[in-house]
Amino acid sequence: MRVDVVSIFPEYLAPLELSLIGRARATGVLDVAVHDLRTWTHDVHRTVDDTPYGGGPGMVMRPEPWGEALDALAPPGAEPPPRLVVPTPVGAPFTQAMAHELAAESRLVFACGRYEGIDQRVLDHAATRMPVTEVSLGDYVLFGGEVAVLVIMEAVTRLLPGVLGNVDSLAEESHAHGLLEAPVYTKPPSWRGHEVPEILRSGDHGRIARWRRDQALLRTAARRPDMLAALAPGELDKKDVAT
Ligand SMILES: N#Cc1c(-c2ccc3cc[nH]c3c2)n[nH]c1N
């Protein structure tokens, strides 16, 4: 997968060099390039923002540098076009399902907004020649899109083939089956008066699997009833409701 990230703070994306993502890049699973939006400015002050039409606080990111950046990174006519991913408070919620969708793309271009956001015409024009996904991490406000790109890149990269050593963990983790994960334990069996649930030390893998499923259902019902309500038909079987 080829990923291009455009930001006025490219140094914010330095963590993409670390750990799993760094290893994915080193092994060729992932090719990442970070670009400074100011590369595509032409004035002495390398201006990327201006006052908002209609008035209001703050500044808006000018369309011209973004237009030239996207022309350079996604030349008109190049096939297949990349998916443009724009972190924004007004975007669709970023979910594990969306992480899987993005992980299936061959090319992604991330546009990191700042100030009050990017001139809407940048997204409207991009949408005439590439798929555009506006995505939000959650209902809170950040200074810009860079942190969101780091989160999205971690969630996507770990789904790429060969990145995670143990692919089994993908199958059991929270949100993998629309449920939260069961609690996890390791040695010692007793710690500060807290014991590991006996079932997990029984060696009875059938009962352990049942216990984990029950714990996942109980946790999800208690903490994320919305996820339980959203389970696809058939996700719950008769063993899940047996008393
Ligand atoms: N994703 C996301 C965001 C943001 C965000 C993204 C881009 C910009 C550009 C200026 N301000 C921004 C906030 N805030 N909260 C989220 N969940």
The ligand as an SDF file (V2000), in Angstrom:
LIG
                    3D

 17 19  0  0  0  0  0  0  0  0999 V2000
  -10.6610   13.5610   12.4330 N   0  0  0  0  0  0  0  0  0  0  0  0
  -10.9200   14.3740   13.2180 C   0  0  0  0  0  0  0  0  0  0  0  0
  -11.2260   15.3100   14.2320 C   0  0  0  0  0  0  0  0  0  0  0  0
  -10.9010   16.6680   14.3670 C   0  0  0  0  0  0  0  0  0  0  0  0
  -10.2320   17.6020   13.4250 C   0  0  0  0  0  0  0  0  0  0  0  0
   -9.7600   17.1720   12.1840 C   0  0  0  0  0  0  0  0  0  0  0  0
   -9.1960   18.0800   11.2940 C   0  0  0  0  0  0  0  0  0  0  0  0
   -9.1120   19.4340   11.6550 C   0  0  0  0  0  0  0  0  0  0  0  0
   -8.6470   20.6060   11.0130 C   0  0  0  0  0  0  0  0  0  0  0  0
   -8.8420   21.6600   11.8730 C   0  0  0  0  0  0  0  0  0  0  0  0
   -9.4170   21.2060   13.0090 N   0  0  0  0  0  0  0  0  0  0  0  0
   -9.5890   19.8430   12.8980 C   0  0  0  0  0  0  0  0  0  0  0  0
  -10.1470   18.9460   13.7960 C   0  0  0  0  0  0  0  0  0  0  0  0
  -11.3930   17.0910   15.5310 N   0  0  0  0  0  0  0  0  0  0  0  0
  -12.0160   16.0550   16.1520 N   0  0  0  0  0  0  0  0  0  0  0  0
  -11.9390   14.9740   15.3890 C   0  0  0  0  0  0  0  0  0  0  0  0
  -12.4950   13.7350   15.7130 N   0  0  0  0  0  0  0  0  0  0  0  0
  1  2  3  0
  2  3  1  0
  3  4  1  0
  3 16  2  0
  4  5  1  0
  4 14  2  0
  5  6  1  0
  5 13  2  0
  6  7  2  0
  7  8  1  0
  8  9  1  0
  8 12  2  0
  9 10  2  0
 10 11  1  0
 11 12  1  0
 12 13  1  0
 14 15  1  0
 15 16  1  0
 16 17  1  0
M  END
$$$$
